């Protein structure tokens, strides 16, 4: 059933007309990266242009920063047996006329997310990257800064993070508590879950 679902998502063309009307005028290319055995779920926004081309999530500078935040090697990060990467939209949404990222189409999550969640019964840690994922998974009504600053309220099972884009470098400098407090916690939790998955305990 999981293989069938992944094939269905890869074949999805619901947004073909929408994407054709963007400045990039691209075709859908869903990037699907999950396995039922995964214990960590990374929920982000949507693939960017580089990921659209590579078919591999976070294969860009944002991914480099995210892996550093999580304390993971590339090999560990891309191990689908342990980590599922399920963004708010599986396809690159494109750019607007000003060259800015378009938001992930809501229809993608509405169409697929419940079914994906059903095949990920082992997830014990959710890493929510950016406002779109935090609103979807937490029902967050606050901005990213406030949601991330309130990270302790979510216990050991959820960690909200800002987007690891280079555009947020200024945010990191203005909010040193993130690197001092949040990152040590998320690295510890990731290591705990990864180790437990490896040794089967």
C-alpha positions as CSV (number, residue, x, y, z in Angstrom):
1,X,0.0,0.0,0.0
2,X,2.9,2.4,0.8
3,X,4.4,1.7,-2.6
4,X,1.1,2.4,-4.3
5,X,0.7,5.6,-2.4
6,X,4.2,6.8,-3.4
7,X,3.5,6.0,-7.0
8,X,0.2,7.9,-6.8
9,X,1.9,11.0,-5.4
10,X,4.6,10.8,-8.0
11,X,2.0,10.7,-10.7
12,X,0.0,13.6,-9.3
13,X,-0.8,16.4,-11.8
14,X,-3.4,18.3,-9.9
15,X,-1.4,21.5,-10.1
16,X,-0.2,21.3,-13.7
17,X,-2.3,24.2,-14.9
18,X,-1.4,26.3,-11.8
19,X,2.4,25.7,-12.4
20,X,2.1,26.4,-16.1
21,X,0.9,29.9,-15.2
22,X,3.8,30.8,-13.0
23,X,6.9,32.7,-14.0
24,X,8.8,29.4,-14.2
25,X,6.1,27.7,-16.3
26,X,7.2,24.3,-15.1
27,X,5.6,20.9,-14.9
28,X,4.8,19.0,-11.7
29,X,7.6,16.8,-10.3
30,X,6.5,15.5,-6.9
31,X,9.5,14.7,-4.6
32,X,8.4,11.8,-2.5
33,X,10.6,10.7,0.4
34,X,9.2,8.5,3.2
35,X,9.0,4.9,4.4
36,X,6.8,3.3,7.1
37,X,9.7,2.5,9.3
38,X,10.7,6.2,9.7
39,X,10.8,7.5,13.3
40,X,11.6,11.1,12.5
41,X,9.3,13.3,10.3
42,X,10.7,16.5,8.8
43,X,7.9,18.7,7.5
44,X,9.0,21.7,5.5
45,X,7.4,24.1,3.0
46,X,7.9,22.8,-0.5
47,X,10.8,21.8,-2.8
48,X,12.8,24.7,-4.3
49,X,14.1,24.9,-7.9
50,X,17.2,22.9,-7.1
51,X,15.2,20.1,-5.5
52,X,12.8,20.2,-8.4
53,X,15.7,19.4,-10.7
54,X,17.4,16.8,-8.4
55,X,14.4,15.0,-7.1
56,X,16.1,14.9,-3.7
57,X,14.7,16.9,-0.8
58,X,16.9,19.6,0.7
59,X,19.6,19.1,-1.9
60,X,20.6,22.8,-1.6
61,X,22.3,25.2,0.8
62,X,19.2,25.2,3.0
63,X,19.6,21.5,3.3
64,X,23.3,21.9,4.3
65,X,22.2,24.2,7.1
66,X,19.4,22.0,8.2
67,X,21.7,19.0,8.4
68,X,24.1,21.0,10.5
69,X,21.3,22.1,12.8
70,X,20.2,18.5,13.3
71,X,23.7,17.1,13.6
72,X,23.2,14.7,10.8
73,X,25.5,13.5,8.0
74,X,24.1,13.4,4.4
75,X,23.9,9.6,4.6
76,X,21.9,9.6,7.8
77,X,19.6,12.5,6.7
78,X,18.7,10.7,3.5
79,X,18.1,7.3,5.1
80,X,14.4,6.8,4.4
81,X,14.2,3.9,6.8
82,X,14.7,6.4,9.6
83,X,13.7,9.8,8.3
84,X,10.6,10.8,6.3
85,X,10.6,14.2,4.6
86,X,7.0,15.3,3.9
87,X,6.7,19.0,2.9
88,X,3.4,21.0,2.7
89,X,3.5,20.5,-1.0
90,X,5.5,17.8,-2.8
91,X,6.2,19.9,-5.9
92,X,8.1,23.1,-6.5
93,X,5.4,25.8,-6.5
94,X,7.4,28.1,-8.8
95,X,8.3,31.8,-8.7
96,X,6.1,34.9,-9.1
97,X,6.9,37.7,-11.5
98,X,9.2,39.3,-8.9
99,X,11.2,36.0,-8.5
100,X,9.9,35.2,-5.1
101,X,8.8,31.7,-4.0
102,X,5.1,31.0,-4.4
103,X,3.4,29.4,-1.4
104,X,2.7,25.7,-1.4
105,X,-0.7,25.0,-2.9
106,X,-3.1,23.9,-0.1
107,X,-4.6,21.3,-2.3
108,X,-1.5,19.2,-2.0
109,X,-1.7,18.7,1.8
110,X,-5.5,18.3,1.6
111,X,-5.1,15.6,-1.0
112,X,-2.2,13.6,0.4
113,X,-1.2,14.3,4.0
114,X,-3.8,12.2,5.9
115,X,-2.9,9.2,3.7
116,X,0.8,9.7,4.2
117,X,0.3,10.0,8.0
118,X,-1.5,6.7,7.9
119,X,1.5,4.9,6.5
120,X,3.9,6.5,9.0
121,X,2.9,4.8,12.3
122,X,6.3,4.9,13.9
123,X,7.0,8.6,13.9
124,X,8.0,9.8,17.4
125,X,9.7,13.1,16.5
126,X,8.3,15.8,14.2
127,X,10.6,18.6,13.1
128,X,8.5,21.4,11.7
129,X,10.5,23.7,9.5
130,X,8.9,27.1,8.9
131,X,5.5,28.7,9.3
132,X,3.5,26.6,6.8
133,X,4.4,23.3,8.5
134,X,3.8,24.8,12.0
135,X,0.4,26.0,11.1
136,X,-0.5,22.6,9.5
137,X,0.8,20.4,12.3
138,X,0.3,22.6,15.4
139,X,-2.5,24.9,14.3
140,X,0.0,27.7,15.2
141,X,-1.6,31.1,15.2
142,X,1.6,32.9,16.1
143,X,4.5,33.9,13.8
144,X,7.5,31.6,13.4
145,X,9.7,33.5,15.9
146,X,7.1,33.2,18.7
147,X,6.3,29.6,17.8
148,X,10.0,28.6,17.9
149,X,10.6,30.6,21.0
150,X,7.9,28.5,22.7
151,X,9.5,25.2,21.7
152,X,9.5,23.8,25.3
153,X,5.7,23.7,25.2
154,X,5.7,21.0,22.7
155,X,7.5,18.3,24.7
156,X,9.9,15.8,23.3
157,X,7.8,14.9,20.3
158,X,7.8,18.1,18.3
159,X,10.5,20.8,17.5
160,X,9.6,23.9,15.5
161,X,12.4,25.4,13.5
162,X,12.7,28.5,11.3
163,X,13.4,27.8,7.7
164,X,17.2,27.2,7.2
165,X,17.4,29.5,4.2
166,X,20.3,32.0,3.9
167,X,17.6,34.7,4.0
168,X,17.2,33.9,7.7
169,X,20.9,34.5,8.6
170,X,19.9,37.9,10.0
171,X,17.2,36.3,12.1
172,X,19.7,33.9,13.6
173,X,21.9,36.9,14.6
174,X,19.0,38.7,16.2
175,X,17.8,35.5,18.1
176,X,21.0,33.9,19.6
177,X,18.8,31.8,22.0
178,X,17.9,29.6,19.0
179,X,21.5,28.3,18.6
180,X,22.1,28.3,22.3
181,X,19.0,26.6,23.5
182,X,16.9,25.0,20.7
183,X,19.7,23.4,18.6
184,X,21.3,21.5,21.5
185,X,17.9,20.1,22.3
186,X,16.9,19.1,18.8
187,X,20.3,17.5,18.2
188,X,20.0,15.5,21.4
189,X,16.5,14.3,20.4
190,X,17.5,13.4,16.9
191,X,20.5,11.4,18.2
192,X,18.3,9.6,20.7
193,X,15.7,8.6,18.1
194,X,18.3,7.7,15.5
195,X,20.2,5.5,18.0
196,X,17.1,3.8,19.2
197,X,16.1,3.0,15.6
198,X,19.5,1.5,14.9
199,X,19.7,-0.8,17.9
200,X,16.0,-1.7,17.9
201,X,15.4,-0.6,21.5
